[in-house]
Amino acid sequence: STRILEAKTDVKLYQISYANLQLIYDRIPHFQKLSRKMLEENLNFIMELNSMIVNDSPVDRYLKLKEIRPEVIQEIPQYMIATFLGITPEALSRIKSKKILRRS
């Protein structure tokens, strides 16, 4: 992987081979529909994120994140949020200050 993922809470991770996944799809058609729906939702989320990074200002990106996932702002370290938003931790600190948020 080109990315490092870090869980902030306990998780269980399961792995399945591509061949076994195809067997499940063949045997349980509903599972294939469910998987497709989950993939479509994830793709839509990724496309929205890409659009946000390209089209929105850092202030707008922060405000959208705060609106959509307020728990992230509370639970995740500032440097990680800054990286996610494509800005420096210092820029995020300025954005979070009331002066900048009042101007936007």
C-alpha positions in Angstrom: 0.0 0.0 0.0 1.1 3.6 -0.6 -0.8 4.7 2.5 -0.5 4.0 6.1 -3.8 3.6 7.9 -4.1 3.9 11.7 -7.2 2.9 13.6 -8.1 5.2 16.5 -10.3 2.6 18.1 -10.2 -1.2 18.3 -11.2 -2.9 15.1 -11.4 -6.4 13.7 -9.9 -6.8 10.3 -10.9 -9.7 8.0 -9.2 -10.7 4.8 -10.6 -12.8 2.0 -8.9 -13.9 -1.2 -10.3 -12.7 -4.5 -11.2 -16.3 -5.5 -13.2 -16.8 -2.3 -14.9 -13.5 -2.8 -16.0 -14.6 -6.2 -17.3 -17.9 -4.8 -19.4 -16.0 -2.3 -20.8 -13.7 -5.0 -21.8 -16.8 -7.0 -23.4 -18.5 -4.1 -25.1 -15.5 -2.4 -26.3 -13.0 -5.1 -27.6 -10.7 -2.3 -24.0 -10.4 -1.0 -22.9 -9.2 -4.4 -25.5 -6.5 -4.5 -24.6 -5.4 -1.0 -20.9 -5.3 -1.9 -21.6 -3.3 -5.0 -23.7 -0.8 -3.0 -20.9 -0.3 -0.4 -18.3 0.1 -3.2 -20.5 2.7 -4.9 -20.9 4.6 -1.7 -17.2 4.6 -1.1 -16.5 5.7 -4.6 -18.9 8.6 -4.2 -17.3 9.6 -1.0 -13.8 9.5 -2.6 -15.1 11.6 -5.5 -16.6 14.1 -3.2 -13.3 14.3 -1.2 -11.3 14.8 -4.4 -13.7 17.6 -5.6 -13.5 19.2 -2.2 -9.7 19.2 -2.2 -9.5 20.6 -5.7 -12.4 23.1 -5.6 -12.8 24.3 -2.0 -10.6 26.6 0.0 -8.9 25.2 3.1 -11.4 27.1 5.3 -14.3 25.5 3.4 -12.8 22.1 3.6 -12.4 22.4 7.4 -16.0 23.7 7.8 -17.4 20.8 5.7 -15.4 18.3 7.7 -16.6 19.9 10.9 -20.2 19.8 9.7 -20.2 16.3 8.3 -17.9 14.6 10.9 -17.7 16.7 14.0 -16.3 13.8 16.0 -13.2 13.8 13.9 -12.4 17.3 15.0 -12.7 16.3 18.6 -10.9 12.9 18.4 -8.2 13.1 15.8 -4.9 15.0 16.4 -4.7 18.3 14.6 -1.7 17.3 12.5 -3.7 14.4 11.1 -6.6 16.6 10.2 -4.3 19.1 8.6 -2.8 16.3 6.4 -6.2 15.0 5.5 -7.2 18.6 4.4 -4.0 19.1 2.5 -2.7 21.9 4.7 -0.1 22.4 7.4 -1.0 22.1 11.1 -0.2 25.8 11.4 -2.6 26.7 8.7 -5.3 24.6 10.4 -4.6 26.4 13.7 -5.2 29.7 11.9 -8.4 28.4 10.3 -9.7 27.3 13.7 -9.1 30.7 15.2 -12.3 32.7 15.4 -10.9 35.6 13.3 -10.6 33.5 10.1 -13.9 31.7 10.7 -15.8 34.9 11.1 -14.5 36.2 7.8 -15.6 33.2 5.8 
